[in-house]
Amino acid sequence: MSHDLETRELRFAHRVRRALDEASDAPSPNIAARLAAARQEALARKKPEPVAVVQPALVLAGVGTLPSSEASGPRRTLDKLRRLGLLWPLAALVIGLTGLAYWEHQQHIQDLADIDAAVLSDELPLSAYADHGFNAYVKRAQ
């Protein structure tokens, strides 16, 4: 039943659409005259558009505006220097993080070298360090 109802509704919708399309293609002269008068009235009430168009510029905190196509030579150079000014803190951060990673890596190598030196200079044989019983003995002795 519902399928039959849907089919009838679709047929009705297509007939309505076809009727509206035909009516919109050729409006009556009375309706066309009223629409033309309404359009003229709307155009008369329309506010005049501003002559000067303001172009928004991208502004970064502490930097000012980025150069536009209208910027003069010295202004463009100054803006480029300001943008380069943003790169210095970034470069310092990258260099600092790289230096910190290098220093920590060197510390790790030094710690491993100290452990190796302590193991090699000790009088115990290397197999004692691999024995689990020896580790338990050392923990109890301390």
Buried (B, 14 or more C-beta within 10 A) or exposed (E): EEEEEEEEEEEEEEEEEEEEEEEEEEEEEEEEEEEEEEEEEEEEEEEEEEEEEEEEEEEEEEEBBBBEEEBEEEBBEBBEEBBEEEEEEEEEEEEEEEEEEEEEEEEEEEEEEEEEEEEEEEEEEEEBEEEEEEEEEEEEEE
